[in-house]
């Protein structure tokens, strides 16, 4: 085959040199004619590589594989050779089985795995170490007025997570039921030096759950009212969630969830807007506090019940009822059990406390309890 035109770039400058190339006599190399000083240079066919991503119709860009290159550099020569002769291109493709091979740096896969591992570790440290500590600090600095507004927004986002089209769409507002709920709340909070004016509501959802939101917001689910053994059990759950509110556990959790949503949006690029709102709502809805926070909320609830003259036996009955539903598959459990560490020990503690209490009366009358259970009708 006769020599054909080609363009050569040395890789160290922008200068272009026109020369001619041909297959060597033994057919094992591509000979470059007209190189520096008018000499020639042989490029072994076994080391020829076509550069990916630089293909133009009717031409091929070649370089040389350099297996002796350092491990931190690409194993390809910086030299470039551009050939546009169709017959020569076809001949090279036929004679060079590795022409289209993609060369990678030695141990590139191991380095990639290492870097991905470091990135995952960094995200994990942010999610599980730095963000919780930042949330604790911000919760203490957040003004109560801002916290109340924040909590209202969180409740709205939770309703979105539950499938509501608009804020307030799931609110249960039967007048007699609302009156019973307000009576329960007032009796629990009477004489208690609470930092917040409580806003308690019931959402029309079958989930057996209750949760606290920042700024004095507490939400009970219809499913909890349906499954509770009586009003004292509901009062115990309400008092427990008030304990989380007073300790600002809900605020810390919401701030942590908001920070997690922001971090995930940077990492994943699609946890923003409505998706972030739903993420935040779901995190608060499935609130999982530390055992220390749960124990503190239990003690707070027992004090509230005692001061209100309400037996803590309702709390014991509720924990017994929920604990009986425990199973190895916690995903199938009611919301309260899935998000709170229920155990017979908590029920036993509430029962022991009830035995030490003085005279108590139910928190609601039978008529009020019936009205509360019908609040969503």
Beta strands, then each sheet from edge to edge (+ up, - down):
strand 1: 4-9
strand 2: 16-23
strand 3: 29-33
strand 4: 40-44
strand 5: 48-50
strand 6: 60-64
strand 7: 80-83
strand 8: 199-203
strand 9: 210-213
strand 10: 217-221
sheet 1: 4+ 3- 2+ 1- 7+ 6- 5+
sheet 2: 8+ 10+ 9-
end
